[in-house]
Amino acid sequence: MNTLIPEPPVLPEKTEAKPIVIYGGALYGGKGTIYEDGAVFVSKGRVVTAGTEESVFAQIPKTVDIEVYDTLGCVIFPGLINLHHHFSRSFALGLPFYNPNNENSSQLENFWWKYDQYLDDDMIQLATLVSILNSIKTGVTTVFDLHSSPLAISNIMENIASVVTRSGIQAVLAYEISERNGDDIFIRSLEENRNFIRSSSLDSRVRGMFGIHSTGQLSDRTLTLIAEAAGDTSGFHIETRDENNLKRLASFGLLNSKSLISGVFPLDNGDLTTLRESGATFVQVPGIQNNDTAQLFSGIKLGIGTSGTGGGILQALNIEFNRYCNPETDFSKLTEYIAPLLRGNAEFAGRYFNGKPGIIETGSIADIVVFDYIPATPITSENYLQHLLWGMQYTPVKMVMTGGQFIYNNYTFLTLDEEIILDESQKATRRLHEKFEKL
């Protein structure tokens, strides 16, 4: 791995943090319930109990030496989950023709596919670090990433994984398989996915899955080879722009309960049936999808991601809500659609990680976020979505804990050196911009 970025001092892996109670504000546990005076008791990286402040403190044995973290009225949240992301895209901002909300075929061919080909190992490592900094700042602790770098394939997922591990978040990584760069790149991409899935199978916080892009352009031979390489146990992170293609993917065994689909096309009744029968999750990406409200209550599994753009998951929820909101919209039904997106993210992440990511309850992993948001009006189980959509969507995070360890506190990173990362990124992006200027 590149050693360009010096590692800051961190706690040794076996160091066990003292039990801690996080309290002093409203608590959202991830399943729709709000405790207005919430508290979480954490020990050995897990949630021992969560609920009202009174009930939590009453359950702590008097003989236990604990730390306390007073949120001073701020909202306590489970770590958020991003179901569709591209770490490497954090260096695209400022380049000619960059438009994060345009993912049509022309934008892909004339910008993103060229961008991917200019990435080298150093750029990828730094772009990943920058993206993780932004993820943590918005409360995201679990990321499903789809990566592409045709000139830097061998061991690139190990490179990305080492950065993820250092940061303290968790991620499921996939390398994008396509045929657009020739058969040699296709085979190497296939092997990179297969090798990383095997090597990460016992890792508690970084996992692998097969990545696929532009599925309509893939031959039957290619889809057969992917299915054979994956076997019966792997899921697939699929990004497609091709209508009427989901049934074909299902026929090759590429849609299952551990598969993600993100795409820019309206889902017809056949697509909805295929998704329901396969158990795959369709990921909404705000500002990019072109689906109508017919799919919202169709019984398919849904989640939400960002596709590499900034803003975080709460802002993505706000954009998604406003995209469907019009004078004819039934507000109550629309909130019924928004609420399950967070729960859908947590449900899907639970298929790859133990500890119920995205949930705060007894036995869950202690991935906990404190938003610097003190509600001016009561926040309850009945109105919390209003606070998420119009109160918290731009709110900064002031504390992030993963596995019971602080990785960000008082707006300071504890596992990454933000100043050095951004300084080195400026140098790397200048090289990237020089390559684009030669086009």
N, C-alpha and C positions, 0 to 999 in steps of 0.2 A: 504494500500500500504506500501511496505517496505520503511523505512526512512533511509536506509543505506547511501545514498548520500545526504548531506545537500544541501538545495536549496540556490543558490546565490541570492542576492537582484536583483529584476527585477522591471520594471515599473508596477505600479498598472494597472489592466486591463482597467480601465476607463480613464487612462491618455491618452490624445490626443497629438500626436507628432506634432510639428510645421510643416507647409508646407515646402517642400524641393524640390530643383531642383538638379538633378544628371546630370552632363554634363561633357564635356571635352574630350570625346572619341567617337569612332564609336558605334552606337546603332543598335543592331539586335532586331527587334520587335517580332519575332516568326513566321512570315508569309513569310519570304524570302526577305524582304526589308532591306537594310542597309542604315543608315544615317551616312555618314562619320564624320560629326560633330554633333553628336546626343545629345539629352537632353530629360529628363523626368521630368515633374512637378507632384509631389505627394502631396495629401492632404486628410486627414481623411481616410487613408489606401487604397486609390484608386489612379489610374493614372488619372490626370485631362487632361493632353495632353502630347503627345510625338511626336518627329519629329526632325527637324533640330534645332540646338541651337538658331538660329536667330528667328525661328517661335515660339518656346516654350517661350522664354523670352518675346517676343512681346505680348503674350496672358496673361501674369500674371499681374493682376491689380497693379498699383503702390502703392495702399494703403495696400497691403497684406505684412505682415512681414514674410519673408521666410528665411530658411537656404539654404546654397549651399554646394554641395559635388562635388568637382573637381576631376575627375578620373585621371587627369594628362596624358591623352592620352590613357588610358586603355579601354578595350571593355566592353560595357554595354549589359547585357543579361537578358531575363526573367528567373526566377527560373526554373531550369531543373526538369524534371519529370522522375521517375524510375518506370516503369510499372510492374516489377517483381523482388521482392527482398525478402531476408530472414534476418531480423535484427539479429536473434539469431545465425547466422552462423559466426559472427565476432570472436567467441572464438575458431573456428576450426583450425585456422592457427597454425602450429607447432605440431599438433597431428599426431601420426603414420597413414600412409595411406591417409592423407589428399591430395586430388587432386581436386581443384575447377573446373577444366574443364573436369572432368569425372563424368557423371551422368548416367551411364548405370545401369542396374539392380543390378549387383554385387556390385558396389560402394554404391548404395542406401541401400541395405540390410546389407552390412558388415561394413559400416561406418556411413552414415547419419542417419539411423534409430536407430542405437545404440547411436549415439551422442544426438539425440533428447531425448532419454529416460534418459540421465544423467542430463538434465537441471532442475534446481530448480528455485524458484522465484527470488532469489538474482542474480543468473547467468543470467537469462533472462533479468532482469532490466538493469544490467550492460552491457550485450552484446548489448542490444538495444541502450543504451547511446553511446557506442563505435561506433556502426554502424552509428548513427546519426551524431556524430562528423565527421566521414569520409564523410558522405553524404554532410554535410554543406561545408566542405573543398573543395568539387568538384562541388559546385554550385547547388546541388539537394535540392529542397524545398518541393517536393511532392513525397511521396513514397507509392506504393501499395505493402503491405507486406503479405506474406503467412507464418504462424507460426505453429510449431508443438512441443509439450512437453507433452507426454502422462502421466507423473507423476505430472504435474502441469497444470491443465486445468481450474479449477473453477476460474473465474474472472481474468484469465491471460490476456485477451484482455484489460480489464480495467487498469491493471497494465502497460501494454505496452502503452496504450493511455495516461496515466498520464505522462509518460516520454516524449512522443511526444509533448503533450501540453506544458510541461515545456520548451522544446527546442525552440519552436516557429515555427517549420515546420508543415506541414499538412500530413496526411496519411489516407489511407483506409486499414483497418486491416481485416484479415481473418484467421480463425483457420482451419487447414488442417484436413478434414474428411476422414477417411479410415476405412477399416475393419481389418487391420493387427494386431491390438492390442485387438481384442475381442469386443463383443457386448456392454459391459458396457462403454468402452472408446468411442465407436462410438456414443452412445446416449449422453454422456456428451459433446462430441465435437459438435454434432448437436445443443444441447441446448446452448452451449457457443456462437456459431455463432448467433443463433436466439436472445438470450438475449442482446448481444452487439449491434446488428443491431438496435434493438428497443431503447436501452438506448442512442445510439449515433445519433439518427435520427435528432435531432435538433442541434447538435454540428456543428459549422461552419468550423472546421478545422480537425476533426477526424470523420471518418465514418466507417461503417462495410459492409462486403459482405461475402457470404458463400465461404469457401475454400474447395477444393476437390483435392485428390491426388490418383494416381494409379487407374484411372477410369476403366481400363480393369479388375481389380480385384474386382470391386464392383458388387454386385448382383442387379438384377432388383428391388428386395424389397428395398434395400438400396437407390438406385437412386430415387425410388418412394417416400420414406420417406424424402429425401433431398428436392425434388421438392415440396412436400406438406408443409414442414416447411418453405420454402422460399416464397411460394406464387407467385404472378404474378409480383411483383415489384422489387425483388432483383436480383442482378447480381451474378456471380460466378467467383472466382479466381481458375482456374483449371490448375494443373500441371499433365501431363500424359506422359507415355512412350509407349503407346499402339497404334499401327497402326490400321487404319480402325475402329476407335472408335468414331469419331466425329458425324457421322450420328446417332449412338445410343444415344449419349448425347443429341443431338437435339431432338430426339423423346421423351425424358423425360422433355423437356422444359428447359434444363440447358444452352442452348446457346441463348443469346439474345444480344441486343446492349450494355448491361452493363456487359458483360462477357468477361474475359480474358482467353486465352489459351496459355500455354507454353508447349513445348514438344520436345522430341528428336526423330523425325521420319520425313521422307519425306512426304510432302503433295501431295497426288495424286489428280486427277481431281475431284473425289467424295468429298474429303475433301475441296477442293477449292470451290466447289459448295455449300456445307453445310455452310461454313463460310460466303460466299457472301449472301446467303439467310437469315442467322440468324442475320447478322450484328455484330457478335462477333469479337473481335480483337485478332489477333495472335501476340504474343510477341516474337521477336527474342532475343536470349541470346547468345552473341558472344562467339565463341569457343565451344559451346555446340550443337547447332542445326546442323542437317545433311541435310538440304534442298538444292535443286539445284536452279539455277537461273530461272527455269520455273515459280516459284510462284511469282517472284518479280513484275511482271506487270500483275497479274491475276485479279486485281480489288478487292482483299480482303483488309480489314482494318489491318494495320500493326503498331506495336510499337516496342519499345526496352527497355530491362531491363538488370539487372546485375546478378540476381540469388544469391545475397549475396556476390559476389566477389568484391574486391576493384577496384579502378580506375575511377569510375564515368561514366556518360553517354557519355561524349565526347570521352573518351578512348574507350568505347564500340562501338561507331560509327566508330572509326578508325579501330578497330579489324574487325567489320562487313564488312567494305569496302574491307579491304585486303583479307578477306576470299573468296570473289567472284572475286577478281581482278586477271586476267591472260592475257596472250598475245592476246587471242581471245575476251576479254571483250570489249564491247563498253563503253568507259569511260563516255560519256555523258549520256548514259542510266543508268549506275550505279549510277551516282550522282543524277539522277532523282529518283532512289530508296532510296538513303540515306536521301535526304531532307525531304520526307514525314514521315520518322520515328519520327522526332522531332514533326512535326505537328500532327501525329497520337497520340503521347503521350498526347499532349495538348487537342486534341479533346476528347479523352477518359476521361481524368481527368475532363473535363468540364461536364461530365455526373454525377459526384459525388459532385462537388464543384461549387458554384457560383463564378463569378468574372473572368472567362476566364483564368485559370491557364496556364502558359506557353506562355502567350501573353502579350506584352506591347502595349496597346492602350487605348484610352479614355474609362474610366469606368472599366478597368480591375483591379484586385487585385494587389496591389503594392508588388509583390514578385519579387525582382530585385537583380541581381548579377553583381558584377564587377570583371572580370578576370584580373589578373595582366599580361596583354598581350598588348604590344604596337606594332602594325603591322609595320614591316620594309618595307613592300610594300603596296600599296593601297588596302584597303578592300572594296569591292563593292557588290552590289546585284548579280552580275554575278560570282564573284569568292569567295564568303564568305565560301563556303563549303571547298575549298582548305585550307583556314585558320583554319577552324574547325578540319579538318582531319589531317593536318600535321604541324600546327602551335600552336594550342591551346590544343591538346589532353592531354598534361601533365602539362598544365599551372595551377598554383595555383589560388585560389580565394582570393581576399583581402577584399571584402565586400559582405555581404548578408543581405538583408532586406526582411521581410515577413509582409504582412499586413501593410506596412508603418513604421514598427519598425525595427531598427537595431538589428540583433541577432548575427552578426559577423562583426567585423570591424578592419582593420589594423592587420589582422591575430590573432585576439583575440576574444574568445567566450564571449558573453555578457549575455547569459542565462544559460550556463553550465560551471562547473568548470572542465576543461580538466585534470588538474593535479590530482585532487582527483579521478576522474573517472578512469583514467589509473592506479593509485595506487591500488584502490580497485579491479580493473579488474585483476591485477596480482595475487592477493590473491585468487580470485574466480577461475581463470583458473588453478591455482595449484591444487585446489580440483578436478576440472574436469580432469586434466591430471592424477591424482592419480587413478581415477576411470578407465580410459582407460588402465593404466598400469596393472590393475588387470585382464584384459581380457586374 
